[in-house]
């Protein structure tokens, strides 16, 4: 849902000509986005209906807006923990990154299984029994594996508050979420 400092706003503040494509499968979210979010006159902001389990369709629709011969950033924030191992989340990341130019990046945030201990795992087990979509908590190593052969950017896969914290920021407590960024270095990964 639209909020302050959306991706296109941050990107187009830094580079007004930025082209941003949002993907969602919720028609209500897309309706709000179309109505409320506007890009800069120099840039492009587009919203498409898509299912991440069908990355090729997302890529085809995105190619109408994005130039795949130039580096692109793919942000997968708070989504891959809805994918079981049978859904092959690492394969989804690989398929999304495959046609993109070297120098492209992918950033991932993912709920952690190995940060808050058994209490969080038990909470999500109970929620999963009642929810239409299950949440899969993964370890740091499992989240790192989602990046496949892409080059990890320092500091690697870390808890969210540890990703380049402000020098004067107070030390955060544990947060049960992993995050990381990786770069495509060659066409074959």
FENUR-V637959 format. One record per backbone hydrogen bond with DSSP energy under -0.5 kcal/mol. NH is the residue of the N-H (numbers start at 1). CO is the residue of the C=O. If there is no record, write none. Layout:
NH,CO  NH,CO
This chain:
10,6  11,7  12,8  13,9  14,10  15,11  18,15  20,44  22,46  24,48  27,25  30,26  31,27  32,28  33,29  34,30  35,31  36,32  37,33  38,36  44,18  46,20  48,22  50,24  50,48  52,50  54,51  57,54  58,54  59,55  60,56  61,57  62,58  63,59  64,61  65,62  66,62  68,66  70,67  74,105  75,73  76,74  76,107  77,75  78,76  78,109  79,109  82,79  83,80  84,82  87,84  88,85  89,84  92,88  93,89  94,90  95,91  96,92  97,93  98,94  99,95  100,97  101,68  101,70  103,184  104,101  105,72  106,182  107,74  108,180  109,76  110,178  112,176  113,138  114,138  120,117  121,117  122,118  123,119  124,120  125,121  126,122  127,123  128,124  129,125  130,126  130,127  131,127  136,81  137,135  138,111  143,139  144,140  145,141  146,142  146,143  147,144  148,145  150,147  151,183  152,150  153,181  156,153  158,156  158,179  160,177  162,159  163,160  164,162  169,166  177,175  178,110  179,158  180,108  182,106  183,151  184,104  185,183  189,186
